[in-house]
């Protein structure tokens, strides 16, 4: 927690906790709302697919413009614009699925602007040697909000209805935007050169051209294409197969979040003993094993344990992944890199969620979990067998 002594970073974390508190409740409410309205897993996948499609198509384009702007201003406005959009979901979206899809798409565009910038500015707010700790704390704040609010969200939606969750989320975005007003100016140190589409191409080119980033992102792409079934089928597993309803789904998500909190707290200890690049692959390998176990043993008590361990292992591979991207990318290009990374990852998640929703009707959610988790582990094992992921050049020189 010593990284919080940097006041601007502490403000970023505070705003993130406030916004995530509402958005985690929003996620449960949205998935339950869609499934109860349609009683069809394909509609759940479609809503998630609309979110992911916005990221895949528009995130790289938005970031090429955002890398030339004051990132503080964009963080503030991307929060404030989401306030009315979220509030309209219970007023209009619940009455019309096409309107709901449009609102979900517009909210996602704001998130596509906000999240890459938030990830990009961490190295600007903390010293280089504390980047891993900063990334751990960002993700820890995310998971802490899940523990505190996702389980409560399931109960709230089950007893009072979904509209309260959406209004609460709108209020948290408003509060987050006001907190972020206190950040210092975050203009790029060096303005990117070239025309707009040349900057888009440059960001994507760095992602696929840098050997360390290419191998890390390639492994994550394959893993996400299979491992993302939980995003679409978690609620289906809870309601249809386990019979625990929306409250049970909330507790499953909270168990994963609690594991992630402990994983975040353990990250400094693990990073002192295992190289960042190797820890990334080991975490991914074990994550796949426990995801597969959900399908092998579809009993609510075990599912809670597996989700808890999956949350822990999610931190073990995602924190090093963010640091790998940040430490291998120039400061003025980080927004584009994280946007391109989000686009690639969400393209994989789009494949996984749509495939999971389609397969659920044929083989059932447990079998989908079993197959998907196995493929995640195989992707990590393959990268380990071909030599793993190389460390940044300066770190290799230091070790030598």
Number of C-alpha atoms within 10 A of each C-alpha: 10 8 17 16 10 12 13 18 21 18 18 23 24 17 23 23 22 22 24 23 24 24 25 26 28 26 16 26 26 25 23 24 20 20 19 12 13 13 14 14 23 23 19 26 27 18 23 22 24 18 24 25 20 22 28 23 16 17 30 30 21 21 27 26 17 20 23 18 15 14 23 22 17 20 24 22 18 20 25 21 17 24 22 16 19 25 21 18 23 19 13 14 19 18 12 11 16 12 15 20 19 17 22 21 22 18 21 21 22 23 20 27 27 25 17 25 24 19 20 25 21 22 21 14 21 20 12 14 9 15 22 25 23 27 23 27 23 22 23 24 22 23 32 24 25 29 24 16 25 31 24 18 29 27 19 22 23 15 10 10 15 23 20 17 26 25 19 19 24 24 19 25 28 21 16 24 26 15 18 23 16 13 19 13 11 16 17 20 9 11 12 17 10 10 10 13 13 13 21 22 17 19 25 20 14 19 26 16 13 13 16 21 26 17 18 23 20 18 21 24 21 19 28 25 24 26 31 26 27 23 17 28 25 19 26 27 26 23 18 15 16 16 13 17 19 26 21 21 27 29 24 28 26 29 27 25 31 24 24 30 27 19 27 29 17 15 24 13 10 15 17 9 10 12 12 23 21 18 22 26 28 18 21 27 25 22 30 28 20 24 27 25 21 26 21 16 14 19 12 18 10 13 24 20 17 24 27 25 23 26 25 27 27 24 30 28 25 20 26 26 22 18 22 23 23 26 17 18 21 12 17 17 23 25 34 31 28 28 31 30 25 20 23 24 23 25 22 22 27 26 19 26 32 23 19 29 24 15 16 20 12 10 11 19 26 20 17 25 29 22 18 26 27 21 21 28 24 18 22 25 18 14 16 15 8 8 9 18 21 17 19 15 10 9 10 10 9 7 6 6
